[in-house]
């Protein structure tokens, strides 16, 4: 016969195991069976901004070391660009151009396959941006980017150039910049749905993520609370699940319900994207390292 303490302990273990299985069962539906988190490379100062090119190669930034790295789909790590304007967030368009939030001079860059750089935006109403952080390119070609203020040791200024920390929209011809969100505390992560209809923006300071409908002219409407969690970088899969970062990778379904977490043994998980040729591997930039886990679902990008 078991004594009371033993029975209570067994009951506790069953509850804990059940909770873990309940949480994990959703993740198993997304993560490939038997897949484990792989550390691909380490030794970086701070990794950020993963983005996948049309071939499935993953590019990411090592911002303190001022370089953009490339992890090829066949497993080769190389330096793509150095110096790199202290680039942070990255995103590829359908033509293979790499767009970067280059916050050394608070600019947006377009980088060609030949590594030629074009500054496509640097000011709003005559004043420099605070520090473009992350971006997303809509199917129509317009660019949405967040502009929080994080004081950098490579700047010669310490005062925020803009009056607020906002989200901006750069028209598809790269000619006009519009402020589209001005009521968040500190916008950071940003991603849109594959059909270009919904935009998600994480307010990292306020610990919330918001959704917006995207209007034909690029303006936003119908602001709605998506979840009570902020994020650094973020991504989305083809089923509409949204992946937030910070403490590992936390996954929410398209209705904002939390469905699981992929733990990462690093102090901070900065950003995430889908990569490889089939877009079924989740790449995670986390402090000093880059990780990968194989998924059942495909990324939207």
C-alpha positions in Angstrom: 0.0 0.0 0.0 1.2 3.5 -0.7 1.1 6.0 2.1 -0.6 9.4 1.7 2.6 11.3 0.9 3.5 8.9 -1.8 0.0 9.0 -3.3 0.1 12.8 -3.3 3.5 12.8 -4.9 2.4 10.4 -7.7 -0.7 12.5 -8.3 1.5 15.6 -8.6 3.7 13.9 -11.1 0.7 12.8 -13.1 -0.6 16.4 -13.2 2.7 17.8 -14.2 3.2 15.2 -16.9 -0.2 15.8 -18.2 0.3 19.5 -18.4 3.6 19.0 -20.2 2.0 16.6 -22.6 -0.9 18.9 -23.1 1.4 21.8 -23.9 3.7 19.6 -26.0 1.0 17.9 -28.0 0.3 21.2 -29.8 4.0 21.7 -30.4 4.2 18.1 -31.8 1.6 19.1 -34.3 4.0 21.8 -35.5 7.4 20.4 -34.8 8.5 17.4 -36.9 8.3 14.2 -34.9 11.7 13.4 -33.3 13.2 16.8 -34.2 15.5 18.4 -31.6 16.8 21.9 -31.4 20.2 22.1 -33.1 22.9 24.6 -32.4 24.3 25.5 -35.8 26.9 28.1 -34.8 28.0 30.1 -31.9 30.7 32.6 -30.9 28.8 35.7 -32.0 28.3 38.9 -30.0 24.5 39.2 -30.6 22.6 37.6 -33.4 19.5 39.2 -34.9 17.4 39.7 -38.0 17.2 36.2 -39.7 15.8 36.3 -43.2 15.6 33.8 -46.0 16.4 34.4 -49.7 14.5 32.9 -52.6 16.8 29.9 -52.6 16.4 29.1 -48.9 19.7 30.5 -47.6 19.4 32.2 -44.2 21.0 35.5 -43.6 21.4 37.0 -40.1 23.2 39.9 -38.4 25.9 40.0 -35.7 25.2 43.6 -34.9 28.0 44.4 -32.4 30.6 43.0 -34.9 28.9 44.9 -37.7 28.4 42.0 -40.1 25.7 40.1 -42.0 26.3 36.3 -42.0 24.9 33.7 -44.4 24.0 30.1 -43.5 23.6 28.3 -46.8 20.9 25.6 -47.3 23.8 23.1 -47.6 25.2 24.1 -44.2 28.0 26.5 -45.0 28.5 29.6 -42.8 30.2 32.6 -44.4 30.3 36.4 -43.9 28.1 38.1 -46.5 28.8 41.7 -45.7 31.2 43.5 -43.3 30.9 46.3 -42.4 27.1 46.3 -42.7 25.9 49.6 -41.3 25.2 47.9 -37.9 22.3 46.1 -39.5 19.6 44.7 -37.3 16.4 43.4 -38.9 16.5 41.9 -42.4 14.0 40.9 -45.0 14.2 39.7 -48.7 11.9 40.8 -51.4 10.8 38.5 -54.2 13.6 39.7 -56.5 16.4 38.7 -54.2 17.2 42.1 -52.8 18.0 42.1 -49.1 16.5 45.0 -47.1 18.2 46.0 -43.8 17.5 48.2 -40.8 21.0 49.8 -40.7 20.9 51.7 -37.5 24.5 53.0 -37.6 23.1 56.1 -39.3 19.4 55.2 -38.7 18.7 54.2 -42.3 16.9 51.6 -44.4 19.2 49.8 -46.9 18.5 47.8 -50.1 21.4 45.4 -50.7 21.7 43.7 -54.1 23.0 40.2 -54.8 26.2 42.0 -55.9 26.4 43.6 -52.4 25.8 47.1 -53.8 24.0 49.2 -51.2 21.3 51.8 -51.8 19.9 54.0 -48.9 16.2 54.0 -49.5 15.1 56.0 -46.3 16.8 57.9 -43.5 14.5 60.6 -42.3 11.0 61.5 -41.4 9.9 65.1 -41.7 13.5 66.2 -42.0 14.7 64.4 -38.9 16.6 61.1 -38.7 14.8 58.0 -37.5 15.4 56.8 -34.0 16.9 53.5 -35.2 15.0 51.3 -37.6 14.9 47.9 -35.9 12.8 45.4 -37.8 10.8 45.4 -41.1 8.4 43.5 -43.3 7.7 43.8 -47.0 4.1 43.4 -48.1 3.2 41.5 -51.3 2.4 44.9 -52.8 6.0 46.0 -52.2 5.5 48.5 -49.5 7.8 48.3 -46.4 6.6 48.5 -42.8 9.3 49.1 -40.2 9.5 49.7 -36.5 11.6 52.6 -35.2 12.2 52.3 -31.4 15.0 54.0 -29.6 17.8 51.9 -28.1 20.9 54.0 -27.3 23.9 52.7 -29.2 27.5 53.1 -28.3 28.4 53.9 -31.9 26.2 57.0 -32.0 27.4 60.5 -31.3 23.9 61.5 -29.9 22.0 60.4 -26.9 18.6 62.1 -27.5 15.8 60.5 -29.5 15.6 62.2 -32.9 11.9 61.6 -33.4 9.2 62.8 -30.9 7.8 59.2 -30.6 8.7 55.6 -31.1 6.6 54.7 -34.1 5.9 52.4 -37.1 6.4 53.7 -40.6 5.4 52.7 -44.1 7.7 53.2 -47.1 5.8 53.2 -50.4 6.5 50.5 -52.9 8.4 53.0 -55.1 10.6 53.9 -52.0 9.6 57.6 -52.5 7.4 58.5 -49.5 7.4 57.6 -45.8 4.3 57.7 -43.7 3.9 57.3 -40.0 1.2 54.6 -39.6 1.4 53.8 -35.9 2.2 56.4 -33.2 0.5 55.1 -30.0 2.8 52.2 -28.9 5.3 52.5 -26.1 8.2 50.7 -27.9 7.4 48.9 -31.2 9.9 46.2 -32.1 9.0 42.9 -33.9 6.8 43.1 -37.0 5.4 40.6 -39.5 2.5 40.4 -41.9 0.4 37.6 -43.3 1.3 36.1 -46.6 -1.8 37.5 -48.3 -0.9 41.0 -47.2 -4.1 41.6 -45.3 -3.0 41.6 -41.6 0.0 43.2 -39.9 1.3 42.2 -36.4 3.4 44.6 -34.4 4.9 43.8 -31.0 5.1 46.5 -28.3 8.0 45.0 -26.4 8.0 47.6 -23.6 4.2 47.3 -23.0 4.4 43.5 -23.3 1.6 43.3 -26.0 1.3 42.3 -29.6 -1.3 44.0 -31.8 -2.9 43.2 -35.1 -4.0 45.6 -37.8 -5.8 45.3 -41.1 -3.9 46.6 -44.1 -5.7 49.0 -46.4 -5.1 49.2 -50.1 -3.2 52.5 -49.7 -0.9 51.0 -47.0 -2.6 52.6 -44.1 -3.7 50.5 -41.1 -7.0 50.0 -39.4 -8.9 47.9 -36.9 -6.3 47.8 -34.2 -6.9 44.7 -32.0 -5.0 43.1 -29.2 -3.5 39.9 -30.4 -1.9 38.7 -27.2 -0.6 39.9 -23.9 3.1 39.3 -24.8 5.6 41.5 -26.5 8.4 40.3 -28.7 11.8 41.1 -30.2 11.6 39.6 -33.6 8.7 37.5 -35.0 7.6 35.3 -37.9 4.5 33.5 -39.2 3.8 30.2 -40.8 1.4 29.3 -43.7 -1.3 28.3 -41.3 -1.3 31.7 -39.7 0.5 30.8 -36.4 2.6 33.6 -35.1 6.0 33.0 -33.5 7.2 35.5 -30.8 10.7 35.6 -29.2 12.3 36.7 -26.0 12.1 33.6 -23.7 12.6 30.9 -26.3 10.0 30.9 -29.1 6.3 31.2 -28.1 3.7 30.2 -30.7 0.2 31.6 -30.9 -2.5 30.5 -33.3 -4.1 33.1 -35.6 -6.7 33.9 -33.0 -4.1 34.8 -30.4 -4.3 31.6 -28.4 -1.0 30.4 -26.9 -0.2 26.9 -28.3 3.3 26.2 -27.1 6.9 27.2 -26.5 10.2 26.0 -27.9 12.7 26.6 -25.1 16.2 27.8 -26.0 19.0 27.7 -23.5 20.2 31.3 -24.0 19.6 34.5 -22.1 17.6 36.0 -24.9 16.0 34.8 -28.1 16.1 37.8 -30.5 14.5 36.7 -33.7 13.2 33.8 -35.8 12.4 32.9 -39.4 11.7 29.8 -41.6 14.5 28.7 -44.0 16.0 26.0 -46.1 14.7 25.1 -49.6 11.4 23.8 -48.3 10.8 26.5 -45.7 10.2 23.8 -43.1 13.1 24.6 -40.7 12.7 27.2 -38.0 15.9 29.3 -37.5 16.4 31.1 -34.2 18.9 33.8 -33.4 19.6 33.7 -29.7 22.2 35.9 -28.1 25.6 34.3 -29.1 24.3 31.4 -31.2 22.0 30.4 -34.0 19.7 27.4 -33.8 17.4 25.3 -36.0 14.5 23.0 -35.5 12.7 21.1 -38.2 9.0 21.7 -38.5 5.9 20.1 -40.1 4.6 23.5 -41.2 6.0 25.8 -43.8 6.9 29.4 -43.2 4.9 32.1 -45.0 8.3 33.4 -46.2 
